[in-house]
Protein backbone atom coordinates (compact mmCIF):
# COMPACT_ATOMS: atom_id res chain seq x y z
CA UNK A 1 0.00 0.00 0.00
CA UNK A 2 3.04 2.26 0.38
CA UNK A 3 4.81 3.90 -2.47
CA UNK A 4 6.21 7.33 -3.10
CA UNK A 5 3.77 10.21 -3.03
CA UNK A 6 4.29 13.20 -5.24
CA UNK A 7 5.06 16.17 -3.01
CA UNK A 8 4.35 19.79 -3.86
CA UNK A 9 6.18 22.87 -2.60
CA UNK A 10 4.09 25.30 -0.58
CA UNK A 11 4.43 28.09 1.96
CA UNK A 12 2.76 27.73 5.35
CA UNK A 13 -0.12 30.20 5.73
CA UNK A 14 0.67 30.58 9.45
CA UNK A 15 4.43 30.79 9.92
CA UNK A 16 5.49 31.50 6.32
CA UNK A 17 8.02 28.67 6.22
CA UNK A 18 8.45 26.66 3.02
CA UNK A 19 7.07 23.15 3.30
CA UNK A 20 6.00 20.22 1.15
CA UNK A 21 2.51 18.76 1.04
CA UNK A 22 1.17 15.56 -0.59
CA UNK A 23 -1.46 17.45 -2.63
CA UNK A 24 -1.45 20.28 -5.14
CA UNK A 25 -2.20 23.49 -3.23
CA UNK A 26 -5.35 25.29 -4.38
CA UNK A 27 -5.33 29.06 -4.67
CA UNK A 28 -7.42 30.66 -1.96
CA UNK A 29 -7.08 27.76 0.48
CA UNK A 30 -4.50 27.93 3.28
CA UNK A 31 -1.73 25.35 3.45
CA UNK A 32 -0.03 24.62 6.77
CA UNK A 33 3.29 22.99 7.63
CA UNK A 34 3.22 19.92 9.84
CA UNK A 35 3.63 21.92 13.08
CA UNK A 36 0.98 24.54 12.26
CA UNK A 37 -1.44 21.94 10.90
CA UNK A 38 -1.51 20.16 14.25
CA UNK A 39 -2.42 23.49 15.90
CA UNK A 40 -5.33 24.05 13.49
CA UNK A 41 -6.74 20.53 13.58
CA UNK A 42 -10.18 20.24 15.09
CA UNK A 43 -10.70 17.47 17.63
C-alpha positions in Angstrom: 0.0 0.0 0.0 3.0 2.3 0.4 4.8 3.9 -2.5 6.2 7.3 -3.1 3.8 10.2 -3.0 4.3 13.2 -5.2 5.1 16.2 -3.0 4.4 19.8 -3.9 6.2 22.9 -2.6 4.1 25.3 -0.6 4.4 28.1 2.0 2.8 27.7 5.3 -0.1 30.2 5.7 0.7 30.6 9.5 4.4 30.8 9.9 5.5 31.5 6.3 8.0 28.7 6.2 8.5 26.7 3.0 7.1 23.1 3.3 6.0 20.2 1.2 2.5 18.8 1.0 1.2 15.6 -0.6 -1.5 17.4 -2.6 -1.4 20.3 -5.1 -2.2 23.5 -3.2 -5.4 25.3 -4.4 -5.3 29.1 -4.7 -7.4 30.7 -2.0 -7.1 27.8 0.5 -4.5 27.9 3.3 -1.7 25.4 3.4 0.0 24.6 6.8 3.3 23.0 7.6 3.2 19.9 9.8 3.6 21.9 13.1 1.0 24.5 12.3 -1.4 21.9 10.9 -1.5 20.2 14.2 -2.4 23.5 15.9 -5.3 24.1 13.5 -6.7 20.5 13.6 -10.2 20.2 15.1 -10.7 17.5 17.6 
